[in-house]
Amino acid sequence: MEPYRVKVVEPIPVTTREQRERALRRVHYNLFGLRADEVTIDLLTDSGTGALSAAQWAAGMAGDESYAGSRSFYHFQDVVRDLTSYPCVLPVHQGRAAERILFSALLTPGQITLSNTHFDTTRANVELAGCRAVDLPCPRAQDLDSDEPFKGDIDLRRLEGALRGPDGSRIALVVMTLTNNGEAGQPVSMDNLARAAALCREHSVPLFLDAARFAENAWLVTQREAAYRDMTPRQVAEEAFRLADGCLMSAKKDGIVHIGGFLGLRDRDLAERCEPLLIATEGFPTYGGLAGRDLDMIALGLTEALDPRYLRSRADAALHLAHLTRDAGIDIVEPPGLHALYLNAGRLLPHIPPHRFPGHALACQLYLEGGIRSVELGSLYLGREDEKGNPITTAPYELVRLALPRRTYGIGHLNHVGEALAAAVKGRERIPGYRLVEQPALLRHFRCKLEPAPA
Ligand code: F0G
């Protein structure tokens, strides 16, 4: 059971099917265009959507809003140092700000970054710095159905090859994303992380953690990696941070806050190069784009996120939804992790070709059936077509992500999602594909317009 009870409630919108049909037409079948009060269960993201604890709200009230030298900052710094072992802690308003500041200070145009998989803002910030982001996911990640415990790992053979190869001198850094959001939220093993760290050390290349979901990765390590079975998630997390030279943190995930993040660094010279960028674009180093109260709320959230009872209940919720999904006849990327389930829409809707976006079609259908908002991770997100709508590139898989906000939805809500999934499967032959009618040049999935394209 959940190791907390509810103290504050927020009504959720309940709509009729007619209202949802009208809303979908109005937003040109793009779920990002919906108003939140048209959504009953919002599984768009687990970022900034969690519920704060009473203790976090109380700590926020006691926050110190001084511009310089805020008490809240020193408390936050102590907590982050204690967890990560990084002496330099730069608060930022969210993860992507940490990426921009680190890459602006560390990268020079023409260099290369390597990762188990760069998250999309991480990749964008590498490219904005004039560099190339190369993903090296392990080959096991390609089998969506296998039970392999650590499909989020980096491919060590290719990492070593790249570091030793002709472009080795251009590799500026390696980022390990824990858990690997770009590979269906699969975790990274401590063995893989330690070996990657050793390779980086051998080649004098700095290693950074994208630690957005560090606590969930640590939990999965205690469950799936024999050598860590008797350790607490906190001990695993501490060891992971110690293996790296620094971290990029979006506290909107495992900080369990609505906004916030930080950059943690071992190298004081590098921190000194980052500081002017922080001051110019985020704020003075003792608040860095946040309010004092946010710093106190993050400090507590980082601790609460490592509570084994909380992590277990979160894993159980994901498992419950995984059972409902499989029972409905939909395959997910196996094994289920914690922050999201990834549905195999391509397999469910074989009558919809990739350039008619089966993932998007399933996401729209889930909204129609139950007011559930999810997000496509398939060819709408990753593909490209010519002017006539014929495919140039398609995504490797056509997936839909059901993200689980922290401490927000209970079993009743998940059962409602299960019913919508079952209803969608029942009428699956009649689910239409979609055709793009308008798209921006960049990041099209956020703002594009579509229309149904029945087979
Ligand atoms: N790294 C990872 C692994 C992420 O998942 C995200 C955000 C970021 C960095 C960027 O952090 O949003 O605080 O700037 N992921 C969200 C998601 C948006 O829905 O998966 P941010």
Residues whose N, C-alpha, C, O or C-beta is under 5 A from the ligand:
A	BS01	F0G	L44 T45 D46 S47 Q94 G95 R96 F119 T121 T177 T179 N181 D210 A212 S250 K252 G260
